[in-house]
């Protein structure tokens, strides 16, 4: 999901948008949107962040797209993101 990558971005005034597959990341996305700690990592970001349920919402119009996925998911997520970027 990239919360570790997003923290420095937030601290420097950027506005990252977080997306993750519904079947995998809903608890983490809900926590980060509420400003709560990541349920698996126990670490909160410096402020609540925008989360979206569709990858197209996350990548459309983005200046930078950072993918934080496992090796198994890299191709699928890259292809999905490319369709909307």
C-alpha positions in Angstrom: 0.0 0.0 0.0 3.0 2.3 0.4 2.2 4.1 3.7 6.0 4.1 4.4 6.6 5.9 1.1 3.7 8.3 1.6 4.8 9.5 5.0 7.8 11.6 3.7 5.5 12.9 0.9 2.9 14.1 3.4 5.6 15.7 5.6 6.8 17.7 2.5 3.3 19.0 1.7 2.2 16.5 -1.0 -1.2 14.9 -1.0 -0.9 11.2 -1.7 -4.0 9.2 -2.6 -4.1 5.6 -1.4 -5.7 2.7 -3.2 -5.7 -1.0 -2.5 -7.8 -4.0 -3.6 -11.0 -4.2 -1.7 -10.4 -7.8 -0.8 -7.1 -7.0 0.7 -6.7 -3.5 2.0 -10.1 -2.2 3.3 -9.1 -2.2 7.0 -5.8 -0.4 6.3 -7.5 2.1 4.0 -10.2 2.9 6.5 -7.7 3.4 9.3 -5.4 5.7 7.2 -8.4 7.8 6.1 -9.5 8.2 9.7 -6.0 9.1 10.8 -5.7 5.9 12.8 -2.6 3.6 12.9 -2.2 1.1 10.1 -3.8 -2.1 11.5 -0.9 -4.3 10.6 2.0 -1.9 11.2 0.6 -0.1 14.2 1.9 3.2 12.8 -0.2 6.3 11.9 0.6 8.7 9.2 1.1 12.4 10.3 -2.5 13.2 9.1 -5.5 11.4 7.5 -5.1 10.7 3.8 -7.4 10.4 0.9 -8.3 6.8 0.0 -10.2 5.6 -3.0 -11.8 2.3 -4.0 -11.0 2.4 -7.7 -7.4 2.4 -9.0 -8.5 4.9 -11.8 -9.3 7.4 -9.1 -5.9 7.1 -7.6 -3.8 7.4 -10.8 -5.9 9.7 -13.0 -4.1 13.1 -13.2 -1.3 12.1 -10.8 2.1 13.7 -11.1 3.7 10.6 -9.7 2.5 7.1 -9.3 4.3 4.9 -6.8 3.4 1.2 -6.7 4.0 -0.6 -3.4 3.0 -4.2 -4.1 4.4 -7.7 -3.8 6.2 -9.3 -6.7 3.1 -11.4 -7.4 0.9 -8.4 -7.8 3.3 -6.0 -9.6 2.2 -6.9 -13.1 -1.5 -6.9 -12.4 -1.4 -3.5 -10.6 0.9 -2.0 -13.2 -1.5 -3.0 -16.0 -4.5 -1.7 -14.1 -2.8 1.6 -13.3 -1.6 2.0 -16.9 -5.2 1.7 -18.2 -6.2 4.8 -16.2 -3.1 7.0 -16.1 
